[in-house]
Each structure stands twice: as C-alpha cells, then as structure tokens.
Amino acid sequence: MAETRRTLTRADAEFAKFKVLVTKADGTTEVETLVQLNITEIDFGGDATHIELPDGPLITGQTIFARGDGTTVTVADATLVSETMGYRVEETVISTPPMLGSYGVISLVSTGLKL
C-alpha cells in the first residue's frame, strides 16, 4: 500500500496556487502567496491535540509550517465562541474643554449595545 504524503513543499507543482488571507494590524486584509510569506513547507497531517479552554474555545489539532530561514511555526485547528447575546461595546472619550487648562478630567465611557 502506498503511503500518502501529508506535506506541501515549494517543489510541488501546485505550491504557487496556495494563498493566505493576512489580517493587518489596522484590521484590513490582504491576500499573499506562500512565497511572499517565506513559507517553504506545510504539514497537513495534524495531530490529535484536544484542548478545551475555560472560556469555551477548543483546539482540536495542531501542525507546523516551515519558513525559508529554517524556523517552524505551530498552528492550530481552533473552534472559537461568540457572545450569544449579541452585544457590542463602544467606548467614548470625554475630555474637558481646552479652556480649563491641564486641570481637566478625561473620562472613558463604555456602552453595551444590543445588536
């Protein structure tokens, strides 16, 4: 019986077709290739890791990918949870008008809004 390969490497013909959606620090997203991200190999095998976190999320497997500099990164198959009540928190900063000088007060008001 032939063994099934579980990795994708730069040597594979289809490697250039794989892309990653990257979320930037400002919340915008950008599609990048594995080459742009310096990823040289991805192990699709995963393992049987099962971690239940106290606030609800689950990690149901882990695997690694390798970079061109020889480092490896562990990634997880995760199930996240969300707030079932549908609340969004908005924060408003209220500051004292400039005419009051440096003795003003800055307040942070958080408001929960039902979606």
N, C-alpha and C positions, 0 to 999 in steps of 0.2 A: 504494500500500500504506500503510495507517495505521501510524503509529509507536506502539509500546506504551510507556505511561508506566511508569516504574520507581520512582516515589516515592509515599509515603503522606503526606498532609498533614491538618491539622485541618479543612480544607474538605471532605474526603471523608466521605461518609455513614457508612462503616464504621469510621472512626477511633476512636470511643469503645469499640469492641469489642476492641481490641488491649490486651493486658496484658503486664506484665513481672514475672517472679519475681525479687525482690530479696533477696539474702542479706545479712543484717545482720552487724555486727562480732562479735556473740556466736554466730554460726552459725545463728540462726533465720532463717526465710524469711517473706516477706510478698508478696502479690500487689498490685501497684499499676497504675493506669492510666497511659497516656502523658501525660494531662493532669496527674495528680498529680506526675509526674516532670518536668514542664515541657518535654516533648519535643513539638516542633511539626511535624517532618518526618523521615521515614526514607527513605533511598535504598536500594532493594532490588537495585539493579543490580550492585554489587560490581565488582571488577576482577580482573585475572589475577595478582595478587601470589602468589608461591610462595617461602616462606622455610622452610628446613629448619634447625631449631635443633640445636645439638650434642648435647643430651641426649635427642633423639627427637621432640619435638613439631613439628608442621607448621602453618604459616599458609598457607591456600590461597585467600585472598581478603580484601579489605578494602573497607569502605564507610564512610559517615558518617551521623550523625543530627544534627539541629539542635535547639537549645534556644530557648526564648522570649526569652532575653537576647541572641540573635544568635550565640552561640558554637556551634561544631561539635565533634563528638567522633568520632574514628576508631574503628571496631570491626572485629574480625577474625573470620573463619571459621577456627577452630583445631581441630586434632586433637591431643588430649593422649595421653600414655602413662601407664602404671601399672606398678607393681612386679609382675613375674610370679611372684616367689617368695612373695608374699602375707604380708609381714612388717609388723607394726605396732610402732611404738616407743612405749613408755610410759616416762615419767620420774617418778621418785620423789625427793622432797627429804627427806634425813635430817638432822635438826638435833640439836645437843647439848641435853640437858635444861636447863631454866632454872636449876636449882640450881648449875650450873657457871659461871654468870655470862657475861660478854662474851667469855670466852676459848674458847668452844665453837667447834666446826667444823661447817660446813654442807656436805654432800656431795650431789651430783646424780648419781643412778644411772640410766642408760638401759638398758633391756632390750628386745631384739628378740624378738617373739613370732610364731611361725608361725601363720597363721590356718587 
